[in-house]
Each structure stands twice: as C-alpha cells, then as structure tokens.
Amino acid sequence: MEGLWVPGVLLIFLLPCPMGSQSSSIPDQRWWTDPSEAPPQHQDARATQEQKADGAQEGLPPQPRCVRCCPPPEKRFYPQYQPMPQINMTILKGEKGDRGERGLQGKFGKTGVAGSRGHAGPKGQKGSMGAPGERCKSHYAAFSVGRKKPLHSNDYYQTLIFDTEFVNLYEHFNMFTGKFYCYIPGIYYFSLNVHTWNQKETYLHIMRNGAEVVILYAQVSDRSIMQSQSVMLELKEQDEVWVRLYKGERENAVFSDEYDTYITFSGHLIKYSGDP
C-alpha cells in the first residue's frame, strides 16, 4: 500500500497483495499512516527523502510524504506449509469408565421364523410327595328286590309290588309303592327278570315318570320260560322308575311261588352327573 500526503487530504493506494502475505515472517510488519509512529529506520529514510525534495522545490512549503513500510512484493517471504504432526489417539486411551444407566427398552422387532425343535433333555429327579388332598366325594345308589307271588292282569294297569329286599342302599327303592326314587342324578342301569306262565302271555313295561321306556314280552307257550330285559337311563333328581303289568285286554300273567323268587328288579348308579 502506498500513500501521498496532499495538503488537507491523505491519499492511500492499495496494492494487490498475494494470498498468504499476512503470515509474513518480517517482524512488526504494519501499515503506518502517522510518520511519528514509524520505526526509527523508517523515520531516517523519510528525513533523507524530505531533504532531497526541499532542495528540488525551494520556496515551496514542505509537503508530507508517505513512506513505504513494507518491502516490495517480489521480496516478500511466504512461509511454506508444514504438516502438523498426527497424534495416535489409541495411545492416549484412559481407564475404562463406569457403566452408564440402562436405557429405555426399544420397540419389539418382527417375529422370526420358528426354529426346529430341540433335543429332549435328561429326565429330572423324582419330586417329593405332595400334601394329601381332600377326600373324594363318592356317590352311590343301588337296589335289588324280588317277588314270590304270581300276578294276573285285570281291567287296569298294575304296578309290580315286590316283597323281598336283597339290597336297598339308602332306601331309595320304596317297597310300599314298588318304585325307585332318584336322589342322586346320573346314569343308571336297570334289569328286570320274570318267569312266564304257560298258556298265558307276558306283557310288562319298565316305566319312567309315567312313560313307557322298554317292554318285556313273551308269547303264549305250552311251557314257561325265564324272560329278561335291561336298560340304561339318565335320571334327574326326583325321577321315578318302576315295573308295570299291562291291563287285561288279553290273558297276561307272571309266575312265582312262595318257595322260590322268580321275579327280580335291580338297578344301580353308574356315573354321577351332578355338580363337578
């Protein structure tokens, strides 16, 4: 940069400066606009120039001049780039820090494909015996009755009454009415055995609540035979089961005597179907 002193005006000219000139190695390199602030060597050079100028221009008032403070551009020194040394950060690794807090659980990913079934593991040791449980609630119902008297049909239906009691658990079979009363709901098995009368027909039904369930029938024959019938019924509480002799539209009878029991009726509970 160059400058000229003009009375009352300071003119400054800017000269192009190559990049990197600001980092010159010349000490105290600055632009001086006030001559009194320049270094001593600059002031001496300025005084010599002013004397020459005074000899050339005598009789004119002294004029301030601008003194070059910097060397010409071609004589300037540009520092060469020196690469900075690289530091290996691995050798500066410190001790392992403390474990940080556990972060929030991330979103669940997609379900993967099911893997193949693994091999069966070894058999474990036998466990200890458990505490005893409550006693199982068992339900029972059974009866078996017989008749030692014969019975002939008449003008109305007759309930077969039994006079011999073999088994009557909890008195569920009423010997007076000749009927079995269900107090325990479930599935029951019933069987009926009779001895026919020769030259007479045998015609009976096992009944449930007034409805015919199965029939026991034997045709007229010259000789008497033993005839039987059986059935399984699912009964509800208060259901009734009995044997009925058909009314006297035809000659109908069952045989028995006081010495032997030819007529029997039996039943028992197979499976309880109440509350579990």
Backbone bond lengths (Angstrom), bond angles and torsions (degrees), N, CA, C in turn:
res aa  C-N    CA-C-N  psi(-1)  N-CA   C-N-CA  omega(-1)  CA-C   N-CA-C  phi
1 M - - - 1.463 - - 1.528 107.55 -
2 E 1.288 116.71 136.91 1.456 122.10 177.70 1.517 109.50 -123.67
3 G 1.331 116.69 151.24 1.462 121.72 179.92 1.517 111.02 -139.99
4 L 1.316 115.77 152.19 1.463 122.25 177.68 1.503 108.39 -125.08
5 W 1.295 113.28 142.26 1.472 118.27 176.31 1.519 108.39 -91.20
6 V 1.267 117.14 117.52 1.467 124.55 174.57 1.503 106.71 -115.38
7 P 1.335 118.37 139.11 1.462 118.48 -177.88 1.527 111.88 -51.54
8 G 1.309 113.60 118.57 1.486 119.49 178.67 1.490 115.16 80.56
9 V 1.343 119.12 -8.57 1.474 121.09 -175.94 1.510 107.49 -138.50
10 L 1.314 115.10 136.80 1.467 121.27 174.47 1.506 108.34 -107.97
11 L 1.325 117.28 115.24 1.461 121.70 -179.68 1.510 108.36 -98.35
12 I 1.304 115.51 131.22 1.479 121.78 -178.14 1.506 108.07 -121.52
13 F 1.288 118.03 128.91 1.463 123.40 177.26 1.508 107.93 -109.78
14 L 1.276 115.81 133.62 1.468 122.70 178.83 1.506 108.92 -98.94
15 L 1.300 115.12 125.92 1.448 120.33 177.38 1.517 108.97 -102.69
16 P 1.307 117.52 144.55 1.489 119.33 178.78 1.509 109.89 -63.22
17 C 1.302 113.10 137.02 1.470 119.86 -179.34 1.512 109.17 -123.23
18 P 1.284 118.80 126.71 1.485 120.42 -178.33 1.508 110.36 -62.76
19 M 1.374 113.21 153.96 1.457 120.47 179.04 1.506 108.46 -62.73
20 G 1.282 112.05 139.10 1.463 118.06 178.03 1.503 112.35 95.21
21 S 1.363 118.75 -4.54 1.445 119.93 -178.32 1.503 112.00 -70.76
22 Q 1.332 117.58 -21.36 1.448 120.45 -179.53 1.508 110.65 -67.11
23 S 1.321 118.43 -22.89 1.463 121.67 -178.34 1.532 111.31 -95.60
24 S 1.403 116.98 26.57 1.470 119.73 -178.79 1.511 110.38 -62.15
25 S 1.328 113.84 150.86 1.463 119.93 -177.39 1.519 111.70 -87.34
26 I 1.392 119.50 -1.92 1.475 121.09 -179.92 1.500 107.88 -70.57
27 P 1.323 118.99 127.16 1.460 120.19 -177.20 1.508 111.20 -71.80
28 D 1.316 114.62 151.12 1.479 125.11 176.65 1.508 111.12 50.61
29 Q 1.330 117.48 45.54 1.466 121.45 179.35 1.510 107.88 -85.85
30 R 1.303 119.04 109.74 1.456 124.26 -179.76 1.520 109.44 -143.03
31 W 1.335 117.24 170.48 1.476 123.76 172.92 1.517 107.70 -100.22
32 W 1.348 114.34 124.68 1.467 118.55 -177.03 1.510 109.46 -108.00
33 T 1.282 117.95 123.46 1.484 122.95 176.56 1.502 111.77 -102.01
34 D 1.321 118.94 -22.32 1.473 122.91 178.18 1.526 107.71 -104.44
35 P 1.360 120.01 118.45 1.473 120.55 -176.28 1.499 112.81 -61.56
36 S 1.360 117.76 -29.46 1.467 119.16 -178.72 1.510 113.05 -68.69
37 E 1.358 118.18 -20.27 1.448 122.05 -177.92 1.521 112.30 -91.04
38 A 1.322 119.97 -7.30 1.461 123.07 -177.94 1.509 109.67 -71.73
39 P 1.315 117.24 159.93 1.458 121.06 177.67 1.528 110.81 -65.96
40 P 1.357 118.04 164.75 1.488 120.52 -176.34 1.510 112.44 -61.36
41 Q 1.342 118.51 -41.54 1.453 118.47 -178.79 1.512 112.23 -62.60
42 H 1.339 114.91 -34.02 1.476 119.22 176.63 1.529 110.96 -68.90
43 Q 1.354 116.14 -36.91 1.473 118.69 -179.80 1.539 110.71 -67.45
44 D 1.341 116.69 -38.14 1.458 118.85 178.30 1.516 111.88 -64.05
45 A 1.295 115.02 -42.77 1.473 118.37 178.52 1.512 110.95 -63.82
46 R 1.262 116.36 -36.25 1.469 119.93 -179.04 1.522 109.86 -69.19
47 A 1.356 116.56 -38.62 1.475 118.65 -179.29 1.537 111.38 -65.31
48 T 1.343 116.39 -38.97 1.467 120.18 179.08 1.514 110.85 -63.23
49 Q 1.307 116.37 -42.32 1.475 120.61 179.56 1.521 110.97 -65.50
50 E 1.334 117.18 -36.78 1.463 119.54 -179.09 1.549 110.27 -68.59
51 Q 1.368 116.71 -36.26 1.470 117.97 177.72 1.522 111.65 -63.45
52 K 1.320 115.93 -43.23 1.465 118.71 176.76 1.511 111.29 -61.94
53 A 1.261 115.91 -39.31 1.467 118.47 -179.05 1.536 110.62 -69.28
54 D 1.320 116.76 -34.29 1.473 119.34 179.51 1.540 111.73 -67.86
55 G 1.384 114.59 -35.97 1.453 117.36 178.70 1.506 111.58 -68.68
56 A 1.316 118.29 -31.50 1.463 121.60 -179.59 1.502 111.85 -79.13
57 Q 1.294 116.22 -31.03 1.469 119.56 -175.45 1.534 107.96 -122.89
58 E 1.292 117.97 67.98 1.452 120.80 176.50 1.513 109.76 -74.21
59 G 1.216 114.86 147.07 1.451 119.48 179.68 1.503 114.12 86.05
60 L 1.387 117.16 -7.45 1.474 119.20 178.21 1.526 109.09 -103.14
61 P 1.264 117.23 148.42 1.496 119.22 178.61 1.525 110.34 -64.36
62 P 1.335 114.67 146.54 1.504 116.17 -179.79 1.529 111.88 -63.90
63 Q 1.285 113.42 142.46 1.469 120.18 -178.78 1.537 109.09 -116.13
64 P 1.282 115.87 134.83 1.492 118.40 177.79 1.517 111.09 -70.30
65 R 1.302 115.11 146.69 1.448 120.30 -179.22 1.535 109.51 -127.66
66 C 1.312 112.36 155.64 1.477 118.56 178.01 1.519 108.59 -95.10
67 V 1.303 115.47 133.62 1.453 121.62 -177.89 1.507 109.49 -104.74
68 R 1.327 115.44 132.34 1.474 119.41 177.29 1.530 108.88 -67.86
69 C 1.252 114.18 128.17 1.468 120.56 -179.89 1.513 112.52 -102.82
70 C 1.283 115.53 -14.78 1.465 119.43 -176.00 1.514 109.56 -116.38
71 P 1.293 116.39 152.40 1.470 118.83 175.18 1.511 110.96 -69.78
72 P 1.312 117.28 161.02 1.481 119.24 178.49 1.529 111.00 -56.99
73 P 1.325 116.13 155.82 1.477 119.33 -177.67 1.504 112.19 -58.23
74 E 1.337 118.90 -34.58 1.450 118.42 -175.79 1.507 111.40 -73.41
75 K 1.354 118.26 -16.51 1.447 120.43 179.93 1.516 113.18 -99.23
76 R 1.314 117.65 2.32 1.463 120.42 -179.19 1.527 110.40 -72.98
77 F 1.314 114.30 152.78 1.462 120.61 -178.30 1.527 109.22 -107.32
78 Y 1.304 113.75 128.78 1.485 119.81 178.99 1.523 107.51 -111.02
79 P 1.334 116.43 121.52 1.490 118.23 -179.37 1.511 110.99 -68.30
80 Q 1.304 114.97 144.97 1.460 120.40 176.36 1.526 110.09 -83.16
81 Y 1.311 113.84 148.48 1.485 119.84 -179.39 1.511 108.91 -71.78
82 Q 1.284 115.04 128.36 1.455 121.21 176.75 1.527 108.44 -115.32
83 P 1.323 118.36 121.76 1.482 119.88 -178.46 1.505 110.38 -65.37
84 M 1.345 113.31 140.14 1.453 120.30 177.85 1.524 109.17 -75.44
85 P 1.287 115.85 141.64 1.483 117.35 178.45 1.519 111.34 -65.81
86 Q 1.334 116.91 139.63 1.471 123.53 178.61 1.527 109.07 -89.02
87 I 1.338 114.19 135.22 1.464 120.22 -178.88 1.523 108.64 -103.14
88 N 1.288 116.71 127.22 1.471 121.92 177.04 1.526 108.21 -77.17
89 M 1.349 115.59 108.90 1.460 120.15 -175.36 1.518 112.27 -69.88
90 T 1.335 117.25 -19.71 1.463 118.63 -177.77 1.507 111.92 -67.73
91 I 1.386 116.24 -28.98 1.463 117.49 -179.78 1.521 110.94 -79.25
92 L 1.352 116.14 -11.47 1.461 119.98 178.57 1.510 112.01 -97.25
93 K 1.368 117.88 9.21 1.462 121.92 -177.54 1.522 109.60 -64.59
94 G 1.330 116.12 129.10 1.448 120.82 -179.66 1.524 111.91 -90.34
95 E 1.308 115.17 -169.02 1.452 120.32 179.13 1.529 110.89 -71.13
96 K 1.341 115.01 157.30 1.457 121.23 -178.36 1.524 109.77 -68.19
97 G 1.327 115.69 131.43 1.455 120.15 -178.82 1.521 112.87 -78.28
98 D 1.320 115.51 175.58 1.461 121.05 178.94 1.516 110.36 -71.46
99 R 1.316 114.47 155.09 1.470 120.85 179.60 1.526 109.50 -70.15
100 G 1.301 116.70 132.99 1.453 121.16 -179.81 1.520 112.81 -77.59
101 E 1.313 115.56 171.23 1.460 120.24 178.84 1.529 110.70 -69.25
102 R 1.316 114.23 150.54 1.463 120.57 179.73 1.519 109.67 -68.58
103 G 1.296 116.45 132.23 1.451 120.71 179.61 1.525 112.79 -79.14
104 L 1.324 115.00 174.14 1.466 120.30 178.40 1.523 110.55 -68.64
105 Q 1.309 114.69 149.77 1.465 119.84 179.24 1.521 110.12 -69.06
106 G 1.294 115.83 134.04 1.448 120.10 179.06 1.516 112.82 -79.28
107 K 1.306 115.88 176.98 1.459 120.99 179.79 1.530 110.08 -71.04
108 F 1.309 114.48 148.43 1.455 119.56 178.17 1.533 109.85 -71.67
109 G 1.299 115.15 138.26 1.453 119.42 177.11 1.520 112.03 -81.52
110 K 1.298 115.86 -179.04 1.450 120.93 179.43 1.529 110.13 -70.49
111 T 1.315 114.24 148.01 1.461 119.85 -179.39 1.521 109.34 -68.59
112 G 1.298 115.10 129.26 1.454 119.28 179.85 1.513 113.07 -80.13
113 V 1.290 115.22 175.37 1.455 121.41 179.30 1.531 108.78 -73.25
114 A 1.335 115.49 136.77 1.467 119.75 -179.81 1.525 110.08 -63.40
115 G 1.297 114.28 134.83 1.458 119.13 179.90 1.515 112.24 -80.58
116 S 1.285 114.72 173.00 1.461 119.52 179.37 1.522 110.14 -73.38
117 R 1.302 115.98 155.88 1.461 121.25 -177.31 1.527 109.54 -70.79
118 G 1.313 114.95 134.62 1.453 119.82 -178.74 1.520 112.37 -77.67
119 H 1.302 114.25 172.48 1.455 120.06 179.36 1.531 110.08 -73.89
120 A 1.314 115.19 149.74 1.460 120.77 178.71 1.525 109.77 -67.15
121 G 1.307 114.60 134.75 1.446 119.62 -179.88 1.518 112.28 -77.51
122 P 1.296 116.28 170.87 1.473 119.40 179.76 1.520 111.12 -67.24
123 K 1.301 115.98 152.63 1.454 121.70 -179.45 1.515 109.89 -69.00
124 G 1.322 115.34 132.41 1.444 120.08 -178.39 1.515 112.81 -78.33
125 Q 1.301 115.19 172.58 1.448 120.54 -179.92 1.522 110.71 -76.37
126 K 1.301 115.25 154.32 1.453 121.23 -179.52 1.518 109.70 -68.23
127 G 1.329 115.18 131.72 1.454 119.88 -179.09 1.514 112.55 -76.20
128 S 1.310 115.11 169.73 1.455 120.35 179.65 1.519 110.39 -78.89
129 M 1.305 116.09 158.50 1.455 121.54 -178.06 1.522 109.66 -69.68
130 G 1.318 115.35 136.53 1.450 120.62 -179.78 1.517 112.67 -79.12
131 A 1.317 114.06 172.77 1.468 119.47 179.50 1.525 109.74 -71.45
132 P 1.312 118.33 147.38 1.474 120.31 179.38 1.517 111.16 -64.79
133 G 1.316 115.56 138.29 1.453 120.56 179.81 1.516 112.16 -87.54
134 E 1.321 114.03 -177.08 1.457 118.90 179.10 1.535 110.23 -72.56
135 R 1.281 113.95 152.55 1.459 119.07 -179.91 1.518 110.12 -66.96
136 C 1.325 115.22 135.81 1.465 120.46 -178.93 1.524 109.86 -67.96
137 K 1.310 113.04 132.87 1.460 118.20 178.48 1.535 108.57 -84.00
138 S 1.298 116.24 112.90 1.459 121.61 -178.63 1.522 109.42 -102.13
139 H 1.302 114.42 146.63 1.458 120.88 179.36 1.522 108.22 -123.75
140 Y 1.323 114.92 134.10 1.466 120.25 -177.99 1.512 108.92 -134.45
141 A 1.321 114.46 147.14 1.464 122.04 172.75 1.521 107.01 -157.33
142 A 1.338 116.95 127.47 1.472 120.35 -178.39 1.520 108.97 -160.97
143 F 1.328 115.08 147.75 1.461 121.19 174.71 1.525 108.81 -153.51
144 S 1.341 115.60 157.85 1.467 123.79 172.89 1.523 107.66 -156.32
145 V 1.339 115.72 118.28 1.466 121.39 -176.85 1.528 109.44 -129.24
146 G 1.343 116.54 162.08 1.464 121.92 179.95 1.518 111.70 -139.55
147 R 1.339 114.50 168.64 1.467 121.85 179.62 1.524 108.74 -134.56
148 K 1.344 115.12 132.77 1.467 121.03 -179.91 1.528 112.97 -108.66
149 K 1.303 118.20 9.63 1.464 121.50 179.86 1.526 109.37 -118.60
150 P 1.346 118.02 141.75 1.464 119.99 175.67 1.525 110.12 -72.79
151 L 1.357 115.26 165.30 1.472 120.17 179.74 1.516 108.23 -143.32
152 H 1.370 116.41 130.08 1.452 122.83 177.34 1.532 109.16 -111.08
153 S 1.292 116.89 149.90 1.463 121.87 -179.13 1.524 110.09 -74.34
154 N 1.335 116.11 159.08 1.463 123.50 173.66 1.525 108.38 -139.24
155 D 1.326 116.92 -155.42 1.464 119.49 -173.19 1.529 113.95 -79.23
156 Y 1.290 119.89 -0.19 1.464 121.84 -178.19 1.535 108.52 -141.31
157 Y 1.313 113.72 164.53 1.471 119.78 179.58 1.535 108.90 -69.04
158 Q 1.332 114.45 146.61 1.453 119.59 -179.87 1.537 110.06 -127.48
159 T 1.339 114.71 136.02 1.457 119.74 173.44 1.513 108.22 -83.17
160 L 1.328 116.34 132.95 1.458 120.51 -178.28 1.531 108.46 -76.31
161 I 1.330 116.12 114.29 1.454 122.53 179.99 1.524 108.68 -95.06
162 F 1.342 116.48 138.04 1.460 121.51 -177.11 1.531 109.15 -109.41
163 D 1.307 115.28 146.54 1.457 120.83 -176.54 1.523 113.79 -116.39
164 T 1.329 117.16 -2.26 1.463 120.74 -178.69 1.527 108.65 -125.39
165 E 1.315 114.89 129.93 1.469 120.16 -178.18 1.527 108.62 -111.96
166 F 1.321 116.49 116.85 1.475 120.99 176.21 1.526 111.12 -92.63
167 V 1.317 115.21 -53.92 1.475 121.71 176.79 1.528 107.22 -138.30
168 N 1.324 114.98 133.18 1.466 118.96 176.68 1.529 107.71 -148.13
169 L 1.360 115.75 78.03 1.459 122.02 -174.59 1.526 110.14 -68.18
170 Y 1.316 114.80 124.75 1.462 123.26 179.36 1.538 113.02 61.90
171 E 1.355 116.54 15.19 1.474 121.76 176.63 1.535 112.10 58.17
172 H 1.352 116.11 37.77 1.465 119.21 178.32 1.527 111.57 -74.78
173 F 1.308 117.56 -19.53 1.468 120.43 175.03 1.529 107.90 -98.88
174 N 1.347 114.28 125.43 1.464 121.06 -178.92 1.532 108.97 -90.73
175 M 1.329 116.39 111.67 1.464 120.65 -177.93 1.525 111.70 -69.25
176 F 1.301 118.12 -24.77 1.458 120.90 -178.85 1.527 111.43 -76.12
177 T 1.333 118.59 -44.06 1.464 122.04 179.81 1.517 113.09 -88.92
178 G 1.359 116.93 -17.20 1.459 120.42 -178.38 1.526 113.39 75.17
179 K 1.357 117.23 22.44 1.471 121.14 -175.60 1.532 110.21 -123.28
180 F 1.336 113.61 148.94 1.470 120.85 173.52 1.525 107.44 -98.07
181 Y 1.341 116.42 130.25 1.462 122.84 -179.54 1.537 108.58 -109.29
182 C 1.320 115.15 127.67 1.466 120.69 -177.51 1.525 109.67 -85.17
183 Y 1.328 115.97 117.78 1.461 122.14 174.29 1.532 111.48 -108.08
184 I 1.303 116.52 -16.43 1.474 121.80 179.67 1.530 107.51 -121.39
185 P 1.319 119.56 110.16 1.472 120.20 -179.19 1.515 111.29 -66.48
186 G 1.313 114.62 143.93 1.463 118.99 179.60 1.512 111.12 162.10
187 I 1.324 114.57 -165.43 1.464 121.90 -179.32 1.532 108.17 -99.81
188 Y 1.341 115.48 129.14 1.462 121.68 -176.20 1.527 110.00 -121.41
189 Y 1.329 113.77 153.54 1.466 121.29 174.34 1.529 108.38 -115.69
190 F 1.361 115.94 130.60 1.457 122.39 -179.99 1.521 109.05 -125.22
191 S 1.349 115.01 145.55 1.474 120.75 176.05 1.534 109.14 -141.28
192 L 1.338 115.45 143.78 1.475 122.76 -179.32 1.525 108.70 -129.68
193 N 1.331 116.51 130.97 1.467 122.34 177.76 1.533 108.74 -128.70
194 V 1.350 115.64 130.14 1.474 121.15 179.45 1.530 109.78 -135.41
195 H 1.334 113.84 164.33 1.468 121.25 174.69 1.520 107.32 -114.38
196 T 1.325 116.82 123.73 1.461 120.45 -177.89 1.537 110.41 -73.95
197 W 1.335 113.29 165.33 1.472 121.09 177.53 1.526 106.77 -107.83
198 N 1.356 114.56 132.51 1.457 116.84 -178.72 1.533 110.29 -66.64
199 Q 1.300 115.05 143.34 1.454 125.32 -178.09 1.534 112.44 67.03
200 K 1.343 117.08 15.08 1.466 120.72 177.56 1.537 109.50 -134.53
201 E 1.290 113.35 156.29 1.471 121.07 179.95 1.540 109.01 -88.64
202 T 1.334 115.79 148.99 1.466 121.20 175.99 1.527 108.13 -119.17
203 Y 1.346 115.49 122.89 1.464 119.77 -170.14 1.539 107.70 -145.93
204 L 1.325 117.65 102.13 1.456 122.93 -179.19 1.533 110.00 -133.58
205 H 1.351 117.27 162.54 1.464 124.64 175.98 1.520 109.84 -132.24
206 I 1.329 116.30 142.56 1.466 120.95 164.96 1.524 106.66 -88.90
207 M 1.340 116.04 123.71 1.465 122.19 -171.16 1.529 110.50 -108.25
208 R 1.337 114.84 152.05 1.471 121.85 171.87 1.519 108.18 -137.02
209 N 1.331 115.97 113.58 1.471 122.52 178.05 1.526 111.92 54.19
210 G 1.334 116.85 40.28 1.467 120.51 176.65 1.509 114.11 85.75
211 A 1.316 118.90 0.55 1.465 121.47 -179.57 1.522 109.22 -111.56
212 E 1.339 115.26 140.90 1.465 120.35 178.27 1.527 109.47 -73.31
213 V 1.328 116.77 132.69 1.456 121.39 -178.83 1.533 109.80 -106.30
214 V 1.333 117.53 -60.35 1.469 121.74 177.81 1.534 108.16 -136.57
215 I 1.321 114.40 158.76 1.458 120.89 -178.87 1.530 110.39 -113.15
216 L 1.337 115.33 146.73 1.460 121.94 169.62 1.519 105.83 -117.71
217 Y 1.337 115.49 119.81 1.466 118.69 -172.69 1.533 109.79 -138.08
218 A 1.335 114.24 142.12 1.468 121.58 174.29 1.521 107.94 -141.81
219 Q 1.318 116.55 131.53 1.463 121.14 -179.81 1.539 111.24 -73.68
220 V 1.340 112.83 167.23 1.464 119.06 177.61 1.522 109.27 -64.47
221 S 1.354 115.31 134.96 1.458 119.99 -178.27 1.534 108.99 -146.68
222 D 1.341 114.63 158.72 1.464 119.09 178.99 1.522 112.48 -73.60
223 R 1.293 116.44 -15.36 1.446 118.88 179.60 1.533 109.10 -133.79
224 S 1.308 117.29 154.60 1.462 122.95 -178.71 1.529 110.10 -88.80
225 I 1.332 114.90 151.03 1.472 121.07 -179.39 1.520 109.13 -139.00
226 M 1.336 115.52 164.34 1.466 120.87 172.07 1.522 108.61 -87.60
227 Q 1.317 117.07 134.07 1.468 123.19 -177.72 1.533 107.60 -129.98
228 S 1.344 116.86 142.16 1.477 120.44 -177.50 1.520 111.57 -138.21
229 Q 1.316 113.98 160.78 1.474 122.47 177.81 1.527 107.74 -151.96
230 S 1.326 116.07 146.01 1.468 120.42 178.90 1.529 109.19 -144.47
231 V 1.351 115.85 159.16 1.466 121.36 -177.79 1.529 108.69 -162.31
232 M 1.341 115.33 153.10 1.472 121.96 172.70 1.520 107.86 -112.41
233 L 1.332 116.17 133.11 1.461 121.77 -176.80 1.532 109.49 -130.60
234 E 1.307 115.98 142.38 1.465 121.33 171.82 1.523 107.62 -95.87
235 L 1.305 116.11 113.62 1.458 122.01 -173.60 1.513 111.05 -107.30
236 K 1.303 114.70 148.05 1.452 122.32 172.10 1.528 108.66 -103.55
237 E 1.286 114.95 165.80 1.462 118.41 -179.18 1.527 110.10 -61.48
238 Q 1.333 116.13 137.64 1.468 125.96 -179.24 1.525 113.02 78.12
239 D 1.342 118.82 7.39 1.469 119.64 171.82 1.531 109.34 -70.66
240 E 1.385 115.55 154.18 1.465 121.63 -178.98 1.525 109.26 -125.02
241 V 1.328 115.99 140.33 1.463 122.21 178.91 1.535 107.83 -133.26
242 W 1.325 117.01 133.90 1.467 122.04 179.30 1.518 110.17 -156.64
243 V 1.364 115.88 179.34 1.474 122.99 -179.96 1.531 108.31 -113.96
244 R 1.334 115.68 134.36 1.464 120.55 -178.57 1.527 110.66 -123.99
245 L 1.366 115.45 133.99 1.471 122.10 175.75 1.518 109.00 -90.70
246 Y 1.363 115.06 133.75 1.452 119.58 -176.55 1.533 109.48 -66.43
247 K 1.351 115.16 151.59 1.462 120.15 -177.82 1.530 111.88 -71.83
248 G 1.364 116.72 168.50 1.467 122.89 -166.61 1.502 116.91 -82.19
249 E 1.341 119.99 47.84 1.457 120.23 170.65 1.530 110.41 -71.14
250 R 1.281 117.56 -20.68 1.454 124.45 178.74 1.524 108.45 -143.29
251 E 1.269 118.63 168.55 1.457 123.23 179.97 1.530 107.83 -72.39
252 N 1.334 115.53 112.93 1.466 121.62 -172.12 1.521 107.60 -137.41
253 A 1.369 116.44 130.75 1.464 118.73 -177.52 1.517 109.98 -162.73
254 V 1.377 115.01 159.49 1.466 122.79 171.80 1.531 106.94 -123.09
255 F 1.345 115.73 145.78 1.450 120.32 -174.70 1.516 111.58 -104.45
256 S 1.353 114.79 145.02 1.455 122.65 171.43 1.530 107.78 -168.92
257 D 1.354 117.20 166.69 1.474 120.38 175.99 1.514 108.99 -144.63
258 E 1.298 115.49 170.88 1.446 120.50 -173.96 1.524 113.89 -73.83
259 Y 1.310 117.34 -10.00 1.461 120.59 -178.69 1.541 112.58 -90.15
260 D 1.339 116.66 -30.16 1.461 121.08 -178.46 1.531 109.61 -134.94
261 T 1.325 114.99 156.61 1.477 121.19 178.13 1.523 107.75 -100.96
262 Y 1.333 116.34 108.52 1.463 121.61 -179.33 1.537 112.77 -97.69
263 I 1.311 117.19 -17.19 1.473 121.14 -175.69 1.535 107.80 -117.27
264 T 1.337 116.58 126.01 1.470 121.81 176.99 1.520 110.53 -135.14
265 F 1.338 114.65 149.77 1.475 122.01 176.84 1.530 106.91 -139.37
266 S 1.362 116.20 124.98 1.468 120.89 -174.93 1.522 110.15 -135.35
267 G 1.319 115.15 157.52 1.468 120.79 176.83 1.520 110.74 -166.19
268 H 1.351 117.36 152.92 1.460 121.22 177.53 1.528 110.27 -157.64
269 L 1.323 115.50 157.72 1.464 122.82 -179.56 1.529 109.58 -78.89
270 I 1.330 115.32 131.64 1.463 121.04 177.76 1.519 111.10 -98.67
271 K 1.320 116.47 -45.91 1.474 120.68 -177.37 1.502 110.26 -146.13
272 Y 1.307 113.98 128.70 1.462 120.45 177.82 1.527 109.60 -77.70
273 S 1.322 116.45 135.12 1.473 120.61 -176.80 1.510 111.65 -125.75
274 G 1.335 117.48 30.18 1.451 120.35 177.80 1.513 111.50 -86.00
275 D 1.336 117.47 -145.36 1.457 121.94 179.41 1.518 110.15 -67.09
276 P 1.358 118.20 139.46 1.463 120.72 -178.64 1.520 111.20 -68.74
